[in-house]
Amino acid sequence: MKPNIHPEYRTVAFHDTGADKYILVGSTAQTSRTVEIDGKTYPYVTLDVSSHSHPFYTVSRK
């Protein structure tokens, strides 16, 4: 692989603003914003919809 061409993979805090819930997940999402959660600082990205706030994601499908 060529060096320095891939984005950094790290834990990012995605914030569902409608439900006021945070989801910590590995991502390459680019952002200049940060948020502190439990004493650790994470890159911060806001979401309009997630499984915490939209019924489509929360209903069990069989």
All heavy atoms as TSV, in Angstrom:
chain	resi	resn	atom	element	x	y	z
A	1	MET	N	N	0.836	-1.186	0.000
A	1	MET	CA	C	0.000	0.000	0.000
A	1	MET	C	C	0.878	1.245	0.000
A	1	MET	O	O	1.940	1.254	0.615
A	1	MET	CB	C	-0.904	0.029	1.231
A	1	MET	CG	C	-2.022	-0.973	1.163
A	1	MET	SD	S	-3.395	-0.651	2.293
A	1	MET	CE	C	-2.596	-0.587	3.854
A	2	LYS	N	N	0.365	2.271	-0.635
A	2	LYS	CA	C	1.092	3.534	-0.638
A	2	LYS	C	C	0.930	4.224	0.715
A	2	LYS	O	O	-0.174	4.251	1.277
A	2	LYS	CB	C	0.550	4.455	-1.727
A	2	LYS	CG	C	0.842	3.966	-3.123
A	2	LYS	CD	C	0.317	4.966	-4.139
A	2	LYS	CE	C	0.592	4.473	-5.534
A	2	LYS	NZ	N	0.076	5.408	-6.540
A	3	PRO	N	N	1.997	4.786	1.239
A	3	PRO	CA	C	1.893	5.477	2.528
A	3	PRO	C	C	1.197	6.833	2.386
A	3	PRO	O	O	1.233	7.460	1.328
A	3	PRO	CB	C	3.360	5.652	2.944
A	3	PRO	CG	C	4.126	5.623	1.666
A	3	PRO	CD	C	3.365	4.728	0.741
A	4	ASN	N	N	0.537	7.249	3.456
A	4	ASN	CA	C	-0.059	8.592	3.588
A	4	ASN	C	C	-1.180	8.896	2.601
A	4	ASN	O	O	-1.428	10.059	2.283
A	4	ASN	CB	C	1.020	9.669	3.479
A	4	ASN	CG	C	2.104	9.492	4.506
A	4	ASN	OD1	O	1.821	9.170	5.660
A	4	ASN	ND2	N	3.347	9.642	4.109
A	5	ILE	N	N	-1.880	7.879	2.080
A	5	ILE	CA	C	-3.007	8.164	1.192
A	5	ILE	C	C	-4.350	7.766	1.803
A	5	ILE	O	O	-5.395	8.111	1.281
A	5	ILE	CB	C	-2.854	7.490	-0.189
A	5	ILE	CG1	C	-2.876	5.972	-0.060
A	5	ILE	CG2	C	-1.623	7.973	-0.905
A	5	ILE	CD1	C	-3.042	5.256	-1.385
A	6	HIS	N	N	-4.316	7.030	2.910
A	6	HIS	CA	C	-5.549	6.569	3.533
A	6	HIS	C	C	-5.922	7.472	4.697
A	6	HIS	O	O	-5.061	7.906	5.453
A	6	HIS	CB	C	-5.383	5.132	4.019
A	6	HIS	CG	C	-5.055	4.183	2.907
A	6	HIS	ND1	N	-5.976	3.774	1.988
A	6	HIS	CD2	C	-3.886	3.599	2.551
A	6	HIS	CE1	C	-5.403	2.966	1.113
A	6	HIS	NE2	N	-4.127	2.857	1.440
A	7	PRO	N	N	-7.241	7.753	4.867
A	7	PRO	CA	C	-7.650	8.571	6.012
A	7	PRO	C	C	-7.421	7.824	7.320
A	7	PRO	O	O	-7.391	6.589	7.361
A	7	PRO	CB	C	-9.141	8.806	5.780
A	7	PRO	CG	C	-9.567	7.734	4.843
A	7	PRO	CD	C	-8.364	7.335	4.044
A	8	GLU	N	N	-7.255	8.570	8.380
A	8	GLU	CA	C	-7.005	7.989	9.704
A	8	GLU	C	C	-8.263	7.293	10.223
A	8	GLU	O	O	-9.347	7.863	10.229
A	8	GLU	CB	C	-6.591	9.091	10.678
A	8	GLU	CG	C	-6.332	8.607	12.073
A	8	GLU	CD	C	-6.076	9.732	13.048
A	8	GLU	OE1	O	-6.131	10.905	12.654
A	8	GLU	OE2	O	-5.836	9.422	14.222
A	9	TYR	N	N	-8.116	6.064	10.681
A	9	TYR	CA	C	-9.211	5.299	11.272
A	9	TYR	C	C	-9.086	5.407	12.784
A	9	TYR	O	O	-8.059	5.055	13.354
A	9	TYR	CB	C	-9.121	3.837	10.835
A	9	TYR	CG	C	-10.260	2.983	11.330
A	9	TYR	CD1	C	-11.481	2.977	10.676
A	9	TYR	CD2	C	-10.115	2.178	12.450
A	9	TYR	CE1	C	-12.533	2.200	11.123
A	9	TYR	CE2	C	-11.150	1.390	12.909
A	9	TYR	CZ	C	-12.359	1.395	12.240
A	9	TYR	OH	O	-13.404	0.630	12.686
A	10	ARG	N	N	-10.143	5.951	13.424
A	10	ARG	CA	C	-10.109	6.126	14.875
A	10	ARG	C	C	-11.531	6.115	15.412
A	10	ARG	O	O	-12.492	6.123	14.652
A	10	ARG	CB	C	-9.393	7.414	15.282
A	10	ARG	CG	C	-10.166	8.690	14.976
A	10	ARG	CD	C	-9.699	9.253	13.667
A	10	ARG	NE	N	-10.181	10.614	13.483
A	10	ARG	CZ	C	-11.118	10.934	12.607
A	10	ARG	NH1	N	-11.695	10.035	11.873
A	10	ARG	NH2	N	-11.478	12.182	12.463
A	11	THR	N	N	-11.675	6.107	16.732
A	11	THR	CA	C	-12.995	6.144	17.352
A	11	THR	C	C	-13.561	7.556	17.226
A	11	THR	O	O	-12.906	8.532	17.579
A	11	THR	CB	C	-12.919	5.727	18.831
A	11	THR	OG1	O	-12.357	4.419	18.902
A	11	THR	CG2	C	-14.298	5.725	19.470
A	12	VAL	N	N	-14.798	7.642	16.721
A	12	VAL	CA	C	-15.481	8.919	16.507
A	12	VAL	C	C	-16.783	8.894	17.291
A	12	VAL	O	O	-17.464	7.870	17.363
A	12	VAL	CB	C	-15.765	9.148	15.002
A	12	VAL	CG1	C	-16.572	10.415	14.772
A	12	VAL	CG2	C	-14.468	9.195	14.217
A	13	ALA	N	N	-17.156	10.032	17.886
A	13	ALA	CA	C	-18.427	10.170	18.596
A	13	ALA	C	C	-19.461	10.746	17.641
A	13	ALA	O	O	-19.349	11.890	17.214
A	13	ALA	CB	C	-18.267	11.080	19.808
A	14	PHE	N	N	-20.443	9.931	17.289
A	14	PHE	CA	C	-21.574	10.395	16.486
A	14	PHE	C	C	-22.694	10.747	17.458
A	14	PHE	O	O	-23.036	9.945	18.323
A	14	PHE	CB	C	-22.023	9.308	15.509
A	14	PHE	CG	C	-21.056	9.082	14.391
A	14	PHE	CD1	C	-20.035	8.151	14.517
A	14	PHE	CD2	C	-21.147	9.807	13.220
A	14	PHE	CE1	C	-19.136	7.940	13.491
A	14	PHE	CE2	C	-20.250	9.608	12.179
A	14	PHE	CZ	C	-19.248	8.674	12.316
A	15	HIS	N	N	-23.256	11.942	17.319
A	15	HIS	CA	C	-24.264	12.445	18.252
A	15	HIS	C	C	-25.611	12.547	17.540
A	15	HIS	O	O	-25.771	13.338	16.618
A	15	HIS	CB	C	-23.838	13.825	18.767
A	15	HIS	CG	C	-24.776	14.425	19.743
A	15	HIS	ND1	N	-24.817	15.771	19.976
A	15	HIS	CD2	C	-25.713	13.888	20.570
A	15	HIS	CE1	C	-25.722	16.036	20.884
A	15	HIS	NE2	N	-26.275	14.908	21.260
A	16	ASP	N	N	-26.573	11.722	17.973
A	16	ASP	CA	C	-27.941	11.832	17.473
A	16	ASP	C	C	-28.573	12.981	18.247
A	16	ASP	O	O	-28.931	12.840	19.413
A	16	ASP	CB	C	-28.699	10.533	17.702
A	16	ASP	CG	C	-30.134	10.587	17.188
A	16	ASP	OD1	O	-30.706	11.694	17.096
A	16	ASP	OD2	O	-30.681	9.521	16.898
A	17	THR	N	N	-28.691	14.129	17.609
A	17	THR	CA	C	-29.165	15.334	18.295
A	17	THR	C	C	-30.644	15.240	18.663
A	17	THR	O	O	-31.075	15.868	19.624
A	17	THR	CB	C	-28.912	16.582	17.443
A	17	THR	OG1	O	-29.528	16.423	16.157
A	17	THR	CG2	C	-27.426	16.824	17.263
A	18	GLY	N	N	-31.432	14.472	17.919
A	18	GLY	CA	C	-32.855	14.328	18.234
A	18	GLY	C	C	-33.092	13.547	19.508
A	18	GLY	O	O	-33.992	13.854	20.282
A	19	ALA	N	N	-32.285	12.542	19.752
A	19	ALA	CA	C	-32.431	11.702	20.945
A	19	ALA	C	C	-31.402	12.046	22.012
A	19	ALA	O	O	-31.458	11.518	23.115
A	19	ALA	CB	C	-32.281	10.229	20.567
A	20	ASP	N	N	-30.465	12.935	21.689
A	20	ASP	CA	C	-29.365	13.319	22.571
A	20	ASP	C	C	-28.600	12.089	23.062
A	20	ASP	O	O	-28.333	11.922	24.247
A	20	ASP	CB	C	-29.855	14.165	23.746
A	20	ASP	CG	C	-28.698	14.866	24.450
A	20	ASP	OD1	O	-27.667	15.139	23.794
A	20	ASP	OD2	O	-28.811	15.126	25.661
A	21	LYS	N	N	-28.249	11.208	22.129
A	21	LYS	CA	C	-27.479	9.999	22.419
A	21	LYS	C	C	-26.186	10.025	21.619
A	21	LYS	O	O	-26.145	10.525	20.501
A	21	LYS	CB	C	-28.263	8.745	22.028
A	21	LYS	CG	C	-29.551	8.559	22.783
A	21	LYS	CD	C	-29.294	8.097	24.180
A	21	LYS	CE	C	-30.616	7.784	24.863
A	21	LYS	NZ	N	-30.450	7.252	26.172
A	22	TYR	N	N	-25.129	9.469	22.202
A	22	TYR	CA	C	-23.830	9.381	21.538
A	22	TYR	C	C	-23.543	7.931	21.163
A	22	TYR	O	O	-23.846	7.016	21.927
A	22	TYR	CB	C	-22.722	9.896	22.454
A	22	TYR	CG	C	-22.768	11.390	22.639
A	22	TYR	CD1	C	-23.543	11.962	23.636
A	22	TYR	CD2	C	-22.047	12.226	21.809
A	22	TYR	CE1	C	-23.595	13.331	23.806
A	22	TYR	CE2	C	-22.087	13.611	21.962
A	22	TYR	CZ	C	-22.861	14.151	22.967
A	22	TYR	OH	O	-22.917	15.510	23.118
A	23	ILE	N	N	-22.949	7.746	19.995
A	23	ILE	CA	C	-22.558	6.437	19.513
A	23	ILE	C	C	-21.060	6.508	19.220
A	23	ILE	O	O	-20.631	7.315	18.399
A	23	ILE	CB	C	-23.324	6.064	18.231
A	23	ILE	CG1	C	-24.829	6.144	18.467
A	23	ILE	CG2	C	-22.900	4.693	17.728
A	23	ILE	CD1	C	-25.648	6.245	17.205
A	24	LEU	N	N	-20.268	5.704	19.913
A	24	LEU	CA	C	-18.830	5.666	19.682
A	24	LEU	C	C	-18.534	4.491	18.764
A	24	LEU	O	O	-18.864	3.348	19.086
A	24	LEU	CB	C	-18.074	5.508	20.998
A	24	LEU	CG	C	-18.242	6.647	21.999
A	24	LEU	CD1	C	-17.535	6.317	23.298
A	24	LEU	CD2	C	-17.722	7.944	21.422
A	25	VAL	N	N	-17.919	4.801	17.621
A	25	VAL	CA	C	-17.657	3.762	16.628
A	25	VAL	C	C	-16.402	4.110	15.837
A	25	VAL	O	O	-16.065	5.284	15.679
A	25	VAL	CB	C	-18.881	3.598	15.688
A	25	VAL	CG1	C	-19.112	4.814	14.850
A	25	VAL	CG2	C	-18.766	2.373	14.818
A	26	GLY	N	N	-15.707	3.098	15.352
A	26	GLY	CA	C	-14.543	3.324	14.511
A	26	GLY	C	C	-14.962	3.904	13.176
A	26	GLY	O	O	-15.919	3.429	12.561
A	27	SER	N	N	-14.267	4.939	12.727
A	27	SER	CA	C	-14.655	5.627	11.500
A	27	SER	C	C	-13.481	6.404	10.922
A	27	SER	O	O	-12.519	6.722	11.620
A	27	SER	CB	C	-15.803	6.596	11.806
A	27	SER	OG	O	-16.160	7.330	10.652
A	28	THR	N	N	-13.602	6.747	9.641
A	28	THR	CA	C	-12.650	7.642	8.986
A	28	THR	C	C	-13.301	8.989	8.701
A	28	THR	O	O	-12.740	9.798	7.965
A	28	THR	CB	C	-12.123	7.038	7.670
A	28	THR	OG1	O	-13.226	6.818	6.790
A	28	THR	CG2	C	-11.362	5.749	7.917
A	29	ALA	N	N	-14.491	9.242	9.274
A	29	ALA	CA	C	-15.193	10.521	9.060
A	29	ALA	C	C	-14.282	11.685	9.439
A	29	ALA	O	O	-13.632	11.668	10.488
A	29	ALA	CB	C	-16.473	10.564	9.880
A	30	GLN	N	N	-14.243	12.685	8.563
A	30	GLN	CA	C	-13.391	13.843	8.788
A	30	GLN	C	C	-14.186	14.949	9.480
A	30	GLN	O	O	-15.296	15.281	9.044
A	30	GLN	CB	C	-12.845	14.357	7.457
A	30	GLN	CG	C	-11.996	13.347	6.719
A	30	GLN	CD	C	-10.750	12.967	7.489
A	30	GLN	OE1	O	-10.028	13.830	7.962
A	30	GLN	NE2	N	-10.506	11.682	7.602
A	31	THR	N	N	-13.652	15.510	10.547
A	31	THR	CA	C	-14.280	16.603	11.269
A	31	THR	C	C	-13.221	17.367	12.046
A	31	THR	O	O	-12.215	16.796	12.457
A	31	THR	CB	C	-15.376	16.093	12.234
A	31	THR	OG1	O	-15.983	17.205	12.891
A	31	THR	CG2	C	-14.826	15.120	13.253
A	32	SER	N	N	-13.470	18.647	12.243
A	32	SER	CA	C	-12.552	19.449	13.058
A	32	SER	C	C	-13.109	19.652	14.463
A	32	SER	O	O	-12.443	20.219	15.319
A	32	SER	CB	C	-12.308	20.808	12.391
A	32	SER	OG	O	-13.532	21.497	12.251
A	33	ARG	N	N	-14.333	19.164	14.704
A	33	ARG	CA	C	-14.974	19.317	16.002
A	33	ARG	C	C	-14.614	18.153	16.916
A	33	ARG	O	O	-14.376	17.041	16.458
A	33	ARG	CB	C	-16.489	19.383	15.820
A	33	ARG	CG	C	-16.903	20.559	14.961
A	33	ARG	CD	C	-18.352	20.494	14.568
A	33	ARG	NE	N	-19.207	20.665	15.731
A	33	ARG	CZ	C	-20.529	20.515	15.705
A	33	ARG	NH1	N	-21.138	20.184	14.591
A	33	ARG	NH2	N	-21.230	20.683	16.799
A	34	THR	N	N	-14.593	18.408	18.225
A	34	THR	CA	C	-14.328	17.363	19.209
A	34	THR	C	C	-15.339	17.467	20.342
A	34	THR	O	O	-15.974	18.503	20.535
A	34	THR	CB	C	-12.898	17.469	19.795
A	34	THR	OG1	O	-12.760	18.730	20.429
A	34	THR	CG2	C	-11.838	17.287	18.723
A	35	VAL	N	N	-15.474	16.374	21.090
A	35	VAL	CA	C	-16.346	16.345	22.258
A	35	VAL	C	C	-15.664	15.473	23.302
A	35	VAL	O	O	-14.963	14.523	22.966
A	35	VAL	CB	C	-17.754	15.802	21.903
A	35	VAL	CG1	C	-17.703	14.358	21.462
A	35	VAL	CG2	C	-18.724	15.983	23.060
A	36	GLU	N	N	-15.858	15.814	24.571
A	36	GLU	CA	C	-15.298	15.023	25.655
A	36	GLU	C	C	-16.387	14.140	26.240
A	36	GLU	O	O	-17.460	14.613	26.621
A	36	GLU	CB	C	-14.724	15.915	26.745
A	36	GLU	CG	C	-13.982	15.131	27.803
A	36	GLU	CD	C	-13.266	16.019	28.797
A	36	GLU	OE1	O	-12.635	16.997	28.370
A	36	GLU	OE2	O	-13.352	15.708	29.996
A	37	ILE	N	N	-16.110	12.835	26.299
A	37	ILE	CA	C	-17.039	11.859	26.870
A	37	ILE	C	C	-16.258	11.003	27.852
A	37	ILE	O	O	-15.252	10.393	27.480
A	37	ILE	CB	C	-17.662	10.973	25.770
A	37	ILE	CG1	C	-18.438	11.833	24.767
A	37	ILE	CG2	C	-18.558	9.900	26.391
A	37	ILE	CD1	C	-18.941	11.067	23.563
A	38	ASP	N	N	-16.709	10.975	29.096
A	38	ASP	CA	C	-16.058	10.180	30.150
A	38	ASP	C	C	-14.559	10.462	30.244
A	38	ASP	O	O	-13.748	9.551	30.396
A	38	ASP	CB	C	-16.291	8.687	29.928
A	38	ASP	CG	C	-17.757	8.303	30.034
A	38	ASP	OD1	O	-18.498	8.973	30.787
A	38	ASP	OD2	O	-18.161	7.331	29.373
A	39	GLY	N	N	-14.198	11.729	30.116
A	39	GLY	CA	C	-12.804	12.126	30.280
A	39	GLY	C	C	-11.918	11.938	29.059
A	39	GLY	O	O	-10.740	12.245	29.113
A	40	LYS	N	N	-12.458	11.416	27.964
A	40	LYS	CA	C	-11.691	11.237	26.736
A	40	LYS	C	C	-12.227	12.169	25.657
A	40	LYS	O	O	-13.431	12.412	25.588
A	40	LYS	CB	C	-11.781	9.796	26.216
A	40	LYS	CG	C	-10.869	8.832	26.943
A	40	LYS	CD	C	-10.786	7.513	26.238
A	40	LYS	CE	C	-9.845	7.630	25.061
A	40	LYS	NZ	N	-9.596	6.348	24.386
A	41	THR	N	N	-11.346	12.674	24.816
A	41	THR	CA	C	-11.746	13.557	23.731
A	41	THR	C	C	-11.814	12.767	22.427
A	41	THR	O	O	-10.885	12.023	22.094
A	41	THR	CB	C	-10.745	14.718	23.586
A	41	THR	OG1	O	-10.697	15.422	24.832
A	41	THR	CG2	C	-11.156	15.671	22.486
A	42	TYR	N	N	-12.947	12.918	21.716
A	42	TYR	CA	C	-13.177	12.209	20.465
A	42	TYR	C	C	-13.513	13.208	19.357
A	42	TYR	O	O	-14.122	14.249	19.625
A	42	TYR	CB	C	-14.376	11.258	20.600
A	42	TYR	CG	C	-14.196	10.168	21.610
A	42	TYR	CD1	C	-14.721	10.302	22.895
A	42	TYR	CD2	C	-13.516	9.001	21.290
A	42	TYR	CE1	C	-14.573	9.285	23.832
A	42	TYR	CE2	C	-13.359	7.982	22.229
A	42	TYR	CZ	C	-13.890	8.142	23.485
A	42	TYR	OH	O	-13.742	7.140	24.408
A	43	PRO	N	N	-13.214	12.868	18.104
A	43	PRO	CA	C	-13.753	13.640	16.992
A	43	PRO	C	C	-15.283	13.557	17.075
A	43	PRO	O	O	-15.831	12.531	17.502
A	43	PRO	CB	C	-13.222	12.916	15.750
A	43	PRO	CG	C	-12.044	12.139	16.230
A	43	PRO	CD	C	-12.345	11.784	17.652
A	44	TYR	N	N	-15.990	14.615	16.652
A	44	TYR	CA	C	-17.430	14.737	16.886
A	44	TYR	C	C	-18.171	14.996	15.577
A	44	TYR	O	O	-17.812	15.895	14.818
A	44	TYR	CB	C	-17.653	15.899	17.858
A	44	TYR	CG	C	-19.075	16.287	18.105
A	44	TYR	CD1	C	-19.899	15.525	18.917
A	44	TYR	CD2	C	-19.607	17.455	17.567
A	44	TYR	CE1	C	-21.200	15.895	19.172
A	44	TYR	CE2	C	-20.909	17.840	17.819
A	44	TYR	CZ	C	-21.707	17.055	18.622
A	44	TYR	OH	O	-22.991	17.430	18.881
A	45	VAL	N	N	-19.207	14.165	15.316
A	45	VAL	CA	C	-20.049	14.320	14.125
A	45	VAL	C	C	-21.503	14.252	14.580
A	45	VAL	O	O	-21.878	13.362	15.354
A	45	VAL	CB	C	-19.771	13.197	13.096
A	45	VAL	CG1	C	-20.697	13.305	11.898
A	45	VAL	CG2	C	-18.315	13.226	12.650
A	46	THR	N	N	-22.346	15.175	14.098
A	46	THR	CA	C	-23.767	15.146	14.457
A	46	THR	C	C	-24.554	14.343	13.426
A	46	THR	O	O	-24.206	14.276	12.254
A	46	THR	CB	C	-24.364	16.562	14.541
A	46	THR	OG1	O	-24.195	17.228	13.295
A	46	THR	CG2	C	-23.721	17.376	15.645
A	47	LEU	N	N	-25.634	13.729	13.911
A	47	LEU	CA	C	-26.557	12.966	13.072
A	47	LEU	C	C	-27.967	13.489	13.292
A	47	LEU	O	O	-28.324	13.885	14.405
A	47	LEU	CB	C	-26.542	11.484	13.460
A	47	LEU	CG	C	-25.233	10.729	13.395
A	47	LEU	CD1	C	-25.408	9.343	14.006
A	47	LEU	CD2	C	-24.779	10.615	11.963
A	48	ASP	N	N	-28.784	13.457	12.248
A	48	ASP	CA	C	-30.189	13.808	12.392
A	48	ASP	C	C	-31.013	12.600	12.823
A	48	ASP	O	O	-32.007	12.736	13.524
A	48	ASP	CB	C	-30.753	14.341	11.075
A	48	ASP	CG	C	-30.134	15.664	10.670
A	48	ASP	OD1	O	-29.796	16.456	11.575
A	48	ASP	OD2	O	-29.971	15.900	9.465
A	49	VAL	N	N	-30.606	11.413	12.376
A	49	VAL	CA	C	-31.373	10.192	12.625
A	49	VAL	C	C	-30.416	9.048	12.931
A	49	VAL	O	O	-29.368	8.920	12.304
A	49	VAL	CB	C	-32.214	9.826	11.380
A	49	VAL	CG1	C	-32.935	8.515	11.589
A	49	VAL	CG2	C	-33.195	10.917	11.039
A	50	SER	N	N	-30.793	8.240	13.903
A	50	SER	CA	C	-30.070	7.000	14.205
A	50	SER	C	C	-31.070	5.998	14.763
A	50	SER	O	O	-32.261	6.278	14.846
A	50	SER	CB	C	-28.943	7.245	15.216
A	50	SER	OG	O	-29.469	7.333	16.525
A	51	SER	N	N	-30.579	4.858	15.189
A	51	SER	CA	C	-31.466	3.850	15.776
A	51	SER	C	C	-32.079	4.321	17.091
A	51	SER	O	O	-33.062	3.753	17.551
A	51	SER	CB	C	-30.704	2.546	16.005
A	51	SER	OG	O	-29.632	2.764	16.895
A	52	HIS	N	N	-31.519	5.367	17.690
A	52	HIS	CA	C	-32.067	5.898	18.942
A	52	HIS	C	C	-33.286	6.784	18.720
A	52	HIS	O	O	-34.076	6.980	19.638
A	52	HIS	CB	C	-31.011	6.706	19.691
A	52	HIS	CG	C	-29.879	5.883	20.184
A	52	HIS	ND1	N	-29.980	5.008	21.236
A	52	HIS	CD2	C	-28.603	5.785	19.749
A	52	HIS	CE1	C	-28.830	4.411	21.436
A	52	HIS	NE2	N	-27.972	4.863	20.538
A	53	SER	N	N	-33.453	7.325	17.509
A	53	SER	CA	C	-34.511	8.312	17.319
A	53	SER	C	C	-35.492	8.013	16.196
A	53	SER	O	O	-36.457	8.747	16.021
A	53	SER	CB	C	-33.881	9.684	17.046
A	53	SER	OG	O	-33.143	9.660	15.829
A	54	HIS	N	N	-35.285	6.962	15.433
A	54	HIS	CA	C	-36.185	6.692	14.309
A	54	HIS	C	C	-36.769	5.291	14.433
A	54	HIS	O	O	-36.042	4.325	14.580
A	54	HIS	CB	C	-35.430	6.830	12.983
A	54	HIS	CG	C	-36.335	6.904	11.806
A	54	HIS	ND1	N	-36.931	5.794	11.274
A	54	HIS	CD2	C	-36.778	7.963	11.101
A	54	HIS	CE1	C	-37.694	6.165	10.252
A	54	HIS	NE2	N	-37.608	7.472	10.140
A	55	PRO	N	N	-38.090	5.172	14.349
A	55	PRO	CA	C	-38.733	3.877	14.547
A	55	PRO	C	C	-38.317	2.808	13.526
A	55	PRO	O	O	-38.320	1.631	13.834
A	55	PRO	CB	C	-40.222	4.164	14.415
A	55	PRO	CG	C	-40.363	5.591	14.130
A	55	PRO	CD	C	-39.030	6.232	14.128
A	56	PHE	N	N	-37.944	3.201	12.329
A	56	PHE	CA	C	-37.526	2.207	11.339
A	56	PHE	C	C	-36.349	1.389	11.861
A	56	PHE	O	O	-36.262	0.189	11.641
A	56	PHE	CB	C	-37.135	2.883	10.020
A	56	PHE	CG	C	-36.602	1.914	9.000
A	56	PHE	CD1	C	-37.463	1.125	8.253
A	56	PHE	CD2	C	-35.241	1.759	8.809
A	56	PHE	CE1	C	-36.978	0.214	7.323
A	56	PHE	CE2	C	-34.737	0.854	7.886
A	56	PHE	CZ	C	-35.616	0.080	7.135
A	57	TYR	N	N	-35.445	2.039	12.553
A	57	TYR	CA	C	-34.250	1.371	13.058
A	57	TYR	C	C	-34.520	0.595	14.347
A	57	TYR	O	O	-33.775	-0.290	14.692
A	57	TYR	CB	C	-33.134	2.377	13.348
A	57	TYR	CG	C	-32.610	3.049	12.101
A	57	TYR	CD1	C	-32.923	4.374	11.835
A	57	TYR	CD2	C	-31.786	2.379	11.217
A	57	TYR	CE1	C	-32.438	4.994	10.704
A	57	TYR	CE2	C	-31.297	2.990	10.091
A	57	TYR	CZ	C	-31.636	4.303	9.829
A	57	TYR	OH	O	-31.159	4.916	8.727
A	58	THR	N	N	-35.592	0.927	15.058
A	58	THR	CA	C	-35.820	0.322	16.376
A	58	THR	C	C	-36.824	-0.825	16.323
A	58	THR	O	O	-36.923	-1.589	17.263
A	58	THR	CB	C	-36.312	1.363	17.390
A	58	THR	OG1	O	-37.538	1.937	16.896
A	58	THR	CG2	C	-35.284	2.443	17.595
A	59	VAL	N	N	-37.586	-0.971	15.235
A	59	VAL	CA	C	-38.564	-2.037	15.128
A	59	VAL	C	C	-37.860	-3.327	14.748
A	59	VAL	O	O	-37.043	-3.360	13.837
A	59	VAL	CB	C	-39.635	-1.683	14.065
A	59	VAL	CG1	C	-40.578	-2.866	13.841
A	59	VAL	CG2	C	-40.405	-0.457	14.481
A	60	SER	N	N	-38.178	-4.395	15.445
A	60	SER	CA	C	-37.582	-5.687	15.145
A	60	SER	C	C	-38.209	-6.242	13.871
A	60	SER	O	O	-39.420	-6.385	13.764
A	60	SER	CB	C	-37.831	-6.647	16.307
A	60	SER	OG	O	-37.334	-7.919	15.982
A	61	ARG	N	N	-37.392	-6.544	12.888
A	61	ARG	CA	C	-37.857	-7.110	11.613
A	61	ARG	C	C	-37.476	-8.594	11.581
A	61	ARG	O	O	-36.369	-8.956	11.890
A	61	ARG	CB	C	-37.183	-6.401	10.429
A	61	ARG	CG	C	-37.348	-4.920	10.456
A	61	ARG	CD	C	-38.537	-4.509	9.665
A	61	ARG	NE	N	-38.572	-3.043	9.604
A	61	ARG	CZ	C	-39.669	-2.357	9.626
A	61	ARG	NH1	N	-40.825	-2.978	9.687
A	61	ARG	NH2	N	-39.654	-1.062	9.567
A	62	LYS	N	N	-38.424	-9.432	11.178
A	62	LYS	CA	C	-38.136	-10.877	11.108
A	62	LYS	C	C	-38.354	-11.382	9.721
A	62	LYS	O	O	-39.047	-10.937	8.939
A	62	LYS	CB	C	-38.995	-11.630	12.092
A	62	LYS	CG	C	-38.640	-11.236	13.502
A	62	LYS	CD	C	-39.253	-12.184	14.499
A	62	LYS	CE	C	-38.943	-11.614	15.856
A	62	LYS	NZ	N	-38.732	-12.496	16.860
